[in-house]
Amino acid sequence: MLRFRLLSFSLSPISSSSSPVFKPHTRNRFLFLKKLSSQMGSYTTASDSQLSGSKKLLFRQLFEKDSSTYTYLLADASHPDKPALLVDPVDKTADRDLSLVKELGLKLIYAINTHVHADHVTGTGLIKSKVPGVKSIISKASNAQADLLIEPGDKVYFGDLFLEVRATPGHTLGCVTYVTGDGPNQPQPRMVFTGDALLIRGCGRTDFQGGSSETLYKSVHTQIFTLPKDTLVYPAHDYKGFTVSTVGEEMKYNPRLTKDEAGFKGIMENLNLAYPKMMDVAVPANMLCGLQDVESKAN
Ligand SMILES: N[C@@H](CCC(=O)N[C@@H](CSS)C(=O)NCC(=O)O)C(=O)O
């Protein structure tokens, strides 16, 4: 049974991205990411597979107050190893996040980034230095360095659960959005980790790092607003105290993205935001996924 399950996973056809603009996902890349997960002893049993996706998923939303950043902890709680990943960890809160991972008995396998952040240094480098074996992930399009460079359509497995990668450039060139899997044993409703592409009742600025309001408008409308309306939206930042929204809610009430493209462009050109305070430090560090001076920070 176990052998069959493993084999059937490896030979599963790749579900195609909902967007026809992306190149089809290749089987080799799928197997590559799946293989890393298999090295963790990825398998399931008949009784595990009867659990609903939400029962399998352990989920925590964590906050870093100086940059108003959300980090997300996800784990497959029904898997014997409890493999886990952190989406957009921050250096200042890396120790807090790692303590939680330890307390909950999870095995952290990935520190995964939505993009090269300009307002804070990622916790990825520190986490890698403190938990050997953790792999860093960022998009290939970001031109940053990491252990795994993901592309649209890739699936990042943690146990039997996975995140699908969607390209959502516009805030930066290399921004991606991660969506929980679509399938009987994946979380329902689906969850989307939008980074800075879509914020609750807002969106990421488009005035630096290859930003473009036209591109962001297209990204959100084709890659996020095409998800089921009950999909839960989890952004990388919130400046007003919101924690979660839904795709349907943002399609109806987002004051920027409900406008037509010209209206959106006009809003984005007149935001008049100050440059992030940490930008000159954060961008170079994040191009290396936070591995710039890990030894000094780890002590
Ligand atoms: N004041 C903060 C930076 C605030 C900011 O610019 N946030 C970015 C995301 S982080 S680059 C953004 O896109 N904001 C959109 C908005 O509408 O606020 C700092 O100095 O760090």
The ligand as a Gaussian input file, in Angstrom:
#p B3LYP/6-31G(d) Opt

LIG

0 1
 N        6.987000      52.658000       5.769000
 C        7.483000      51.363000       5.508000
 C        7.279000      50.941000       4.071000
 C        5.824000      50.963000       3.666000
 C        5.721000      50.475000       2.222000
 O        6.181000      51.134000       1.313000
 N        5.174000      49.270000       2.044000
 C        5.210000      48.621000       0.761000
 C        5.422000      47.156000       0.965000
 S        6.982000      46.876000       1.672000
 S        8.198000      47.419000       0.190000
 C        3.958000      48.839000      -0.052000
 O        3.905000      48.341000      -1.154000
 N        2.974000      49.567000       0.456000
 C        1.770000      49.798000      -0.292000
 C        0.890000      50.768000       0.404000
 O       -0.116000      51.130000      -0.188000
 O        1.194000      51.143000       1.544000
 C        8.970000      51.293000       5.759000
 O        9.640000      52.328000       5.829000
 O        9.468000      50.170000       5.845000

